[in-house]
């Protein structure tokens, strides 16, 4: 049997997806189902002075209308589940429906439940609300100013937390360093834009007093845990089913009021209730990403050695702290300030800030793109100030491959790495020296081309549960799997994680089929239903293969060990006399004295002849709690040409060399890199949530928010180096977010390199033609 | 106010009672249970709701159901009658999908594109699928899948084959 690990069988999940037979949440139809819609505040910040729902209630076909006062006390507030310690975290109560004050455009004001979608929408239009508008503030730094509007009465200066990271003595390093550079970086708000909007179908069974909730979720077990709390239900009476999920990118981690409201209505009315957001609602009420304003500095010596880093960050949280929000700019960001470099002295002060905007939560990369972007841009500035090549500066400071495990100044222990190896591979594939010559020639002809090189690492494979606990994360970070072998030798594997496009139905089947010597078609992976699957914490943080895949592997090994015990019994030999021959157990002495896997599956399930003490059946459960995070890494190189007349940026070439350890399915890994890189290019060049001065979101449709389209995007060249981790039994790291983390600085650095003849050091992303053109004009005017 | 309406969907005459304001996509999904056609936006930007109407790719969220009377409507569910369509097969072979939400619309747009342009360049493909958003794949494998589908369909259409 050929080795399945490292091969690229076609995806198991595709059959239903390409034929229209998949079931996404909004596809679920139940008899007697009602439709819910939420009236959302059209203003950013206001007191509700009058709210009249009587006309809506009177509309034929409307079954119920609820306002905040109707449900207050009957449900619990929306929780924040990452209570980062030692930072004076202040969490305001977050009601499911605003009671007297709305704090962002999109804040829920009323819930309508009706017999049809159309009637529900008509009813929304019949609700009258008077808003006494209050001032708004969107910029997280401005929100901390003394005269800024105050969102929550008991949270002065809108500061949710002040979290610090410190290692070495950064102030001393800066005081003695001959060279220092600084930069103000704006990580614009991003709208995750999964093509499937969020949806929920709630069905309360008044007889069994059980709630079944279909919901667009990356983590159904977390949704069960948090929804049970919001609804005051015992957790074992809540079944969460995340069926097919149409993309998420972090935006379907959080527990939202919306699915809890649909559930509340179903419980109150004893009928199934469906709620599905439309796209404008998605852009207003589904969490956003990024939103940091960062003041950062880097210092070093004249030979290009980095000696210190300081960062002062204002991280916008929006109006309330969403489920994972406090952990993102702290644990997943501040702890990564050393990146792949040796930086002995680091200080970061990160303030989480409430603003009158949509809550911010995880968005592909979640904190790590902001850290990598900061480092990569600062290193380019540092190199330029020294007159050194930016690649040479990186090479000088990369942690050497012999130094792992390596403890950085922020306290993290990096598992394994060969950063120079990935850099060397990228440079040789790209031919960096040739590009620099071409660039000189191009400039002589008035063409502005540039190159951006990013050497990155990231923290993922979240993570040890003990660290989850120590950092205030309201859950574990292990994963569990059940491997169940049926009498006919076919296998089902039940996992607690929740793939939603990443292809683990295929990669995990490869792992199990390889272990048992089965055709991949004989292994099915089941996920998404809390009633079927063992406890798990979900798919985010590039953790599913590293953590859930490892649980699958361990469970498969347990099954195999039991099969071996049975084989020895049936053959009348000692287990020590048996070897796995790829499809069964055979004796050393005589390879024909064997028991194949299918026969063992049958005999274990029939239990006609079990050895003493061995239970019938062939099934095992395993949980895997990793002893450390994993730290994938790589080098990305991007070249661009800038039209200095229009400010338009054209990507000439994009090369990604990534190291995520051994590749189980290279086709799927490359797909993750492609998607991640393009998402980062969107962030670098065109995507941005835009609010006006009244706190109104202007980018509320896909016409206004610039999700990358096919004709705007380049091809991506991919390559890999392979450095296994010893943190998990598969040796694998994550790859879902790496592309986004590495691509944003690669593109921005390439543009700034192209425009270096103008003296341009940095341009705020997204680098739209208007911004690039304006930067060129400013630089030219300054020079004149 | 329920209107009786007859639609020609996937080769069958279907009788439904709908509100006059209902969009074709909602009638396909809710009244006819054809949930392979998806809704991703409200402004005909994303293309997840694309169906074929008289062979042409149309965003079914941008059309009232009553406007579709007398037209032949084809949804993703019809395509695999008698085995996968070469475009479906190519999307699978080239890993041209991840979460799959945009995929039905992307496949139907591709069928229209290849009917007009049987041997497209990269640029023609990327231009041809401009109206369909994919957030997962970065489009690269979709472009490769469309090339493969075009090759397969040309080979089976050519008399020599």
Boltz contact constraints between the chains, C-beta under 6 A:
constraints:
  - contact:
      token1: [A, 10]
      token2: [B, 92]
      max_distance: 6.0
  - contact:
      token1: [A, 14]
      token2: [B, 92]
      max_distance: 6.0
  - contact:
      token1: [A, 17]
      token2: [B, 97]
      max_distance: 6.0
  - contact:
      token1: [A, 17]
      token2: [B, 100]
      max_distance: 6.0
  - contact:
      token1: [A, 17]
      token2: [B, 103]
      max_distance: 6.0
  - contact:
      token1: [A, 18]
      token2: [B, 88]
      max_distance: 6.0
  - contact:
      token1: [A, 18]
      token2: [B, 91]
      max_distance: 6.0
  - contact:
      token1: [A, 18]
      token2: [B, 92]
      max_distance: 6.0
  - contact:
      token1: [A, 18]
      token2: [B, 103]
      max_distance: 6.0
  - contact:
      token1: [A, 19]
      token2: [B, 80]
      max_distance: 6.0
  - contact:
      token1: [A, 20]
      token2: [B, 36]
      max_distance: 6.0
  - contact:
      token1: [A, 20]
      token2: [B, 76]
      max_distance: 6.0
  - contact:
      token1: [A, 20]
      token2: [B, 77]
      max_distance: 6.0
  - contact:
      token1: [A, 20]
      token2: [B, 104]
      max_distance: 6.0
  - contact:
      token1: [A, 22]
      token2: [B, 100]
      max_distance: 6.0
  - contact:
      token1: [A, 27]
      token2: [B, 35]
      max_distance: 6.0
  - contact:
      token1: [A, 118]
      token2: [B, 19]
      max_distance: 6.0
  - contact:
      token1: [A, 193]
      token2: [B, 135]
      max_distance: 6.0
  - contact:
      token1: [A, 195]
      token2: [B, 40]
      max_distance: 6.0
  - contact:
      token1: [A, 195]
      token2: [B, 46]
      max_distance: 6.0
  - contact:
      token1: [A, 195]
      token2: [B, 48]
      max_distance: 6.0
  - contact:
      token1: [A, 195]
      token2: [B, 101]
      max_distance: 6.0
  - contact:
      token1: [A, 195]
      token2: [B, 102]
      max_distance: 6.0
  - contact:
      token1: [A, 195]
      token2: [B, 133]
      max_distance: 6.0
  - contact:
      token1: [A, 195]
      token2: [B, 135]
      max_distance: 6.0
  - contact:
      token1: [A, 196]
      token2: [B, 101]
      max_distance: 6.0
  - contact:
      token1: [A, 246]
      token2: [B, 99]
      max_distance: 6.0
  - contact:
      token1: [A, 246]
      token2: [B, 101]
      max_distance: 6.0
  - contact:
      token1: [A, 247]
      token2: [B, 99]
      max_distance: 6.0
  - contact:
      token1: [A, 247]
      token2: [B, 135]
      max_distance: 6.0
  - contact:
      token1: [A, 247]
      token2: [B, 136]
      max_distance: 6.0
  - contact:
      token1: [A, 278]
      token2: [B, 42]
      max_distance: 6.0
  - contact:
      token1: [A, 279]
      token2: [B, 41]
      max_distance: 6.0
  - contact:
      token1: [A, 279]
      token2: [B, 42]
      max_distance: 6.0
  - contact:
      token1: [A, 500]
      token2: [B, 99]
      max_distance: 6.0
  - contact:
      token1: [A, 501]
      token2: [B, 98]
      max_distance: 6.0
  - contact:
      token1: [A, 501]
      token2: [B, 99]
      max_distance: 6.0
  - contact:
      token1: [A, 501]
      token2: [B, 136]
      max_distance: 6.0
  - contact:
      token1: [A, 667]
      token2: [B, 95]
      max_distance: 6.0
  - contact:
      token1: [A, 671]
      token2: [B, 95]
      max_distance: 6.0
  - contact:
      token1: [A, 674]
      token2: [B, 138]
      max_distance: 6.0
  - contact:
      token1: [A, 674]
      token2: [B, 140]
      max_distance: 6.0
  - contact:
      token1: [A, 675]
      token2: [B, 136]
      max_distance: 6.0
  - contact:
      token1: [A, 675]
      token2: [B, 137]
      max_distance: 6.0
  - contact:
      token1: [A, 675]
      token2: [B, 138]
      max_distance: 6.0
  - contact:
      token1: [A, 678]
      token2: [B, 138]
      max_distance: 6.0
  - contact:
      token1: [A, 701]
      token2: [B, 43]
      max_distance: 6.0
  - contact:
      token1: [A, 702]
      token2: [B, 41]
      max_distance: 6.0
  - contact:
      token1: [A, 702]
      token2: [B, 45]
      max_distance: 6.0
  - contact:
      token1: [A, 702]
      token2: [B, 46]
      max_distance: 6.0
  - contact:
      token1: [A, 703]
      token2: [B, 43]
      max_distance: 6.0
  - contact:
      token1: [A, 703]
      token2: [B, 45]
      max_distance: 6.0
  - contact:
      token1: [A, 707]
      token2: [B, 133]
      max_distance: 6.0
  - contact:
      token1: [A, 709]
      token2: [B, 130]
      max_distance: 6.0
  - contact:
      token1: [A, 710]
      token2: [B, 126]
      max_distance: 6.0
  - contact:
      token1: [A, 710]
      token2: [B, 129]
      max_distance: 6.0
  - contact:
      token1: [A, 710]
      token2: [B, 139]
      max_distance: 6.0
  - contact:
      token1: [A, 711]
      token2: [B, 126]
      max_distance: 6.0
  - contact:
      token1: [A, 711]
      token2: [B, 127]
      max_distance: 6.0
  - contact:
      token1: [A, 711]
      token2: [B, 130]
      max_distance: 6.0
  - contact:
      token1: [A, 713]
      token2: [B, 139]
      max_distance: 6.0
  - contact:
      token1: [A, 715]
      token2: [B, 140]
      max_distance: 6.0
